[in-house]
Structure formats: structure tokens, C-alpha cells
Amino acid sequence: MASATSILWLSIALGSGYLWILPRDKTVLRAVWKTLPVLLLALYAFAVDAPPLLVAALALGALGDLSLAFDGERAFIGGVAAFLLAHVAYVLLLISIADPSIAFAALWRVVAGGLIAVLTLGVLVRIWKPAGRLALPIGLYILLFMAFVWLTLGLQNPLVFVGASLFMLSDLILTMRKYWFGPDHPMDGVAAYIVWVTYYAAQVVLTLTLSIY
């Protein structure tokens, strides 16, 4: 367990340190640094005997990080594909442990589910035309993500929902940067930091909360 904790802290150190290298040129070093934090979370999950689907989701997320560390449509598509598979793994895990009755047991859960749907569909409508031929796969990806977040409402621990919501926020901002605001928007630089902080925080929260199942 001590070694697993060391892996977790190393991941957190590298994840925090990535903010320093984030604005720099997209080199191999930067790509490796971006990949390691979530890859180490996958290793931590494996070390503490977390569900295999959680390990797979984190490993696929690290693969997506590696792909998105580079520019170009091919790298973007590769990253989307990796994260799509990661979300499938998360959804399959949540289907096996969630209780639908819990999702309707408290008003805040019902309201949260509705807000997630409105936000998701609103962004989807806004980026549909700019996304062009990628609109359909990106649309399916976003809808799968919505299902992922909804399923977390069926767990007693609200932190799982917080983690999934942070993950969705990160992805929605990333999508809007690419198909809505564009790289010349004055807030694009700040958005890059928000994307990483929300994404990495989400993966840490999901790792810690779902490892116990």
C-alpha cells in the first residue's frame, strides 16, 4: 500500500507540475509529461486492486493525453477515439455498480441531471455546424459522456458525480476551444489551464472514489 501511495503522490506532483510546461512548445518531453500523471493513476488503481474497468479507463485516458499533446486533426481524432473508449469503460463500470433509485432519491440529483442534459445539448447544438464531418462522432462522444455523468448520480458518494462533472467541464471547454472560440480568442490561453486542472482533478477524484468498488 505504501508503494501505491507513493505512485499516487508522484502522479499528483507531475500533474501539478505540468502547469509549468503547458504553455511551452509541443515537444516529446511535454507529451511524455502530459501522459505520465494519468498513466500513474492507472498504475495506482492496479496496485490497490481497483476494478479492471477503472484501470482500463485511466490507461485509455493516458493514451488520449499522449495523442492530444500534438497538433493536427489526426492527433485530435486519435485522442477523441482513446477518450471515447475510456468513457465506454467508465460507463460499463458504473452500470455494474450504480443504483438508479439513488439518482431519484434527492432533489439535487434530479436537478443536477437536468442541468447536465441542458448544458450538454446546448454545446452540441452550438458546435454541430463548425465540427463539419466530425459532428456525428463528436456528438455521439458527448452523449456518451452525458450518460457517464448521469450514471454517477446512482452512487451514494456525491464526489463521484463531482469528478465526472469536472471531467465533462474539461471536455466541453476543449470542444468549444476547437469549434467555437478558436485559438485566437483572448481567453484561449487561460482556457488551456482550466482544461488541464479540471481534467486532472477529475481523474484523481474518480480514481480515489471508484477504486473501492
C-alpha positions as CSV (number, residue, x, y, z in Angstrom):
1,M,0.0,0.0,0.0
2,A,2.9,2.3,0.8
3,S,4.2,1.9,-2.8
4,A,0.8,2.6,-4.2
5,T,0.6,5.8,-2.2
6,S,4.0,6.9,-3.5
7,I,2.7,6.3,-7.1
8,L,-0.3,8.5,-6.3
9,W,1.8,11.3,-4.9
10,L,4.2,11.2,-7.9
11,S,1.2,11.4,-10.2
12,I,-0.1,14.5,-8.3
13,A,3.3,16.1,-8.4
14,L,3.7,15.6,-12.1
15,G,0.1,16.6,-12.7
16,S,0.6,19.9,-10.8
17,G,4.0,20.4,-12.4
18,Y,2.5,20.1,-15.9
19,L,1.1,23.6,-15.5
20,W,4.7,24.9,-15.8
21,I,5.4,23.2,-19.1
22,L,1.9,23.5,-20.5
23,P,2.5,26.9,-22.4
24,R,5.7,25.7,-23.9
25,D,6.3,24.2,-27.3
26,K,4.7,20.8,-28.0
27,T,7.8,18.7,-27.7
28,V,8.2,15.0,-26.9
29,L,9.2,15.9,-23.4
30,R,6.0,17.9,-22.9
31,A,3.9,15.0,-24.4
32,V,5.5,12.5,-22.0
33,W,5.0,14.8,-19.0
34,K,1.3,15.2,-20.0
35,T,0.9,11.4,-20.3
36,L,2.5,10.3,-17.1
37,P,0.1,11.7,-14.4
38,V,-2.9,9.7,-15.5
39,L,-0.8,6.7,-16.5
40,L,0.5,6.7,-12.9
41,L,-3.2,6.9,-11.7
42,A,-3.8,3.8,-13.7
43,L,-0.8,2.1,-12.1
44,Y,-2.1,3.2,-8.7
45,A,-5.5,1.8,-9.4
46,F,-4.0,-1.5,-10.5
47,A,-1.8,-1.6,-7.3
48,V,-4.8,-1.2,-5.0
49,D,-6.9,-3.9,-6.8
50,A,-9.3,-1.4,-8.2
51,P,-11.9,-2.7,-10.8
52,P,-10.2,-3.6,-14.1
53,L,-12.5,-1.3,-16.0
54,L,-11.3,1.6,-13.9
55,V,-7.7,0.7,-14.7
56,A,-8.6,0.4,-18.4
57,A,-10.4,3.8,-18.4
58,L,-7.4,5.5,-16.9
59,A,-4.9,3.8,-19.2
60,L,-7.0,4.9,-22.2
61,G,-7.2,8.4,-20.8
62,A,-3.4,8.5,-20.7
63,L,-3.3,7.3,-24.3
64,G,-5.7,10.2,-25.2
65,D,-3.5,12.6,-23.4
66,L,-0.5,11.5,-25.4
67,S,-2.4,11.9,-28.7
68,L,-3.8,15.3,-27.8
69,A,-0.3,16.5,-26.8
70,F,0.3,17.1,-30.5
71,D,-1.3,19.3,-33.1
72,G,-3.2,18.2,-36.2
73,E,-6.6,16.6,-37.0
74,R,-5.1,13.1,-36.9
75,A,-3.8,13.6,-33.3
76,F,-7.2,15.1,-32.3
77,I,-9.2,12.2,-33.8
78,G,-6.8,9.7,-32.1
79,G,-7.3,11.5,-28.8
80,V,-11.1,11.5,-29.2
81,A,-11.1,7.8,-30.0
82,A,-9.0,7.0,-26.9
83,F,-11.2,9.0,-24.7
84,L,-14.3,7.5,-26.3
85,L,-13.1,4.1,-25.3
86,A,-12.2,5.4,-21.8
87,H,-15.8,6.6,-21.4
88,V,-17.1,3.3,-22.5
89,A,-15.1,1.7,-19.8
90,Y,-16.3,4.2,-17.2
91,V,-19.9,3.6,-18.3
92,L,-19.6,-0.2,-18.1
93,L,-18.1,0.1,-14.7
94,L,-20.9,2.5,-13.5
95,I,-23.7,0.3,-14.9
96,S,-22.4,-2.6,-12.8
97,I,-22.3,-0.6,-9.5
98,A,-24.9,2.2,-9.8
99,D,-28.4,2.0,-8.3
100,P,-30.9,4.0,-10.5
101,S,-33.2,4.6,-7.4
102,I,-30.5,6.6,-5.8
103,A,-30.5,9.0,-8.7
104,F,-34.1,10.0,-7.9
105,A,-33.8,9.9,-4.1
106,A,-32.9,13.5,-3.7
107,L,-34.0,16.7,-5.5
108,W,-30.4,17.9,-6.1
109,R,-29.7,14.7,-8.0
110,V,-32.7,15.2,-10.3
111,V,-31.9,18.9,-10.8
112,A,-28.2,18.1,-11.5
113,G,-29.1,15.5,-14.1
114,G,-31.4,18.0,-15.8
115,L,-28.7,20.7,-15.8
116,I,-26.2,18.3,-17.3
117,A,-28.6,17.5,-20.1
118,V,-29.3,21.1,-20.9
119,L,-25.6,22.1,-20.9
120,T,-24.6,19.1,-23.0
121,L,-27.2,19.5,-25.6
122,G,-26.7,23.3,-25.8
123,V,-23.0,22.9,-26.5
124,L,-23.7,20.1,-29.0
125,V,-26.1,22.3,-31.0
126,R,-23.6,25.2,-31.0
127,I,-20.7,23.2,-32.3
128,W,-22.6,20.9,-34.7
129,K,-22.1,23.0,-37.8
130,P,-18.5,24.1,-37.1
131,A,-17.5,20.5,-36.5
132,G,-18.4,19.6,-40.1
133,R,-17.8,15.9,-40.9
134,L,-16.7,15.2,-37.3
135,A,-20.1,16.4,-35.9
136,L,-21.6,12.9,-35.7
137,P,-18.8,11.2,-33.9
138,I,-18.2,14.1,-31.6
139,G,-22.0,14.3,-31.0
140,L,-22.0,10.6,-30.0
141,Y,-19.0,11.1,-27.8
142,I,-20.7,14.0,-26.0
143,L,-23.9,12.0,-25.5
144,L,-21.9,9.0,-24.1
145,F,-20.2,11.4,-21.7
146,M,-23.6,12.7,-20.6
147,A,-24.7,9.1,-19.8
148,F,-21.4,8.7,-17.9
149,V,-22.2,11.7,-15.7
150,W,-25.8,10.6,-15.2
151,L,-24.8,7.2,-14.0
152,T,-22.7,8.7,-11.3
153,L,-25.9,10.1,-9.8
154,G,-26.8,6.5,-9.0
155,L,-24.0,6.2,-6.4
156,Q,-24.2,7.3,-2.8
157,N,-20.9,9.2,-2.8
158,P,-21.6,12.6,-4.4
159,L,-17.8,13.0,-5.1
160,V,-18.1,10.6,-8.0
161,F,-20.6,13.0,-9.6
162,V,-18.2,15.9,-8.9
163,G,-15.4,14.0,-10.5
164,A,-17.4,13.2,-13.6
165,S,-18.8,16.7,-13.8
166,L,-15.2,18.2,-13.7
167,F,-14.3,15.7,-16.5
168,M,-17.2,16.8,-18.6
169,L,-16.5,20.5,-18.0
170,S,-12.9,20.0,-19.2
171,D,-14.1,18.2,-22.3
172,L,-16.7,20.8,-23.1
173,I,-14.2,23.6,-22.8
174,L,-11.8,21.7,-25.0
175,T,-14.5,21.2,-27.6
176,M,-15.6,24.9,-27.5
177,R,-11.9,26.0,-27.9
178,K,-11.7,24.0,-31.1
179,Y,-15.1,24.5,-32.7
180,W,-16.4,27.7,-31.1
181,F,-13.9,30.2,-29.8
182,G,-10.8,29.3,-31.9
183,P,-7.1,29.6,-31.0
184,D,-7.1,33.4,-31.5
185,H,-9.7,34.1,-28.7
186,P,-8.2,36.2,-25.9
187,M,-9.3,33.6,-23.3
188,D,-7.7,30.7,-25.1
189,G,-4.6,30.7,-23.0
190,V,-6.5,30.7,-19.8
191,A,-8.9,28.0,-21.1
192,A,-5.9,25.7,-21.6
193,Y,-5.1,25.8,-17.9
194,I,-8.7,25.4,-16.9
195,V,-9.0,22.3,-19.2
196,W,-5.9,20.6,-17.6
197,V,-6.8,21.5,-14.0
198,T,-10.4,20.3,-14.3
199,Y,-9.4,17.2,-16.2
200,Y,-6.7,16.0,-14.0
201,A,-8.6,16.8,-10.8
202,A,-11.5,14.8,-12.2
203,Q,-9.3,11.8,-12.9
204,V,-7.9,11.9,-9.3
205,V,-11.3,12.1,-7.8
206,L,-12.7,9.3,-9.9
207,T,-9.6,7.1,-9.2
208,L,-10.0,7.6,-5.4
209,T,-13.7,7.2,-5.3
210,L,-14.2,4.3,-7.7
211,S,-11.1,2.2,-6.5
212,I,-13.1,0.9,-3.6
213,Y,-15.7,-0.9,-5.7
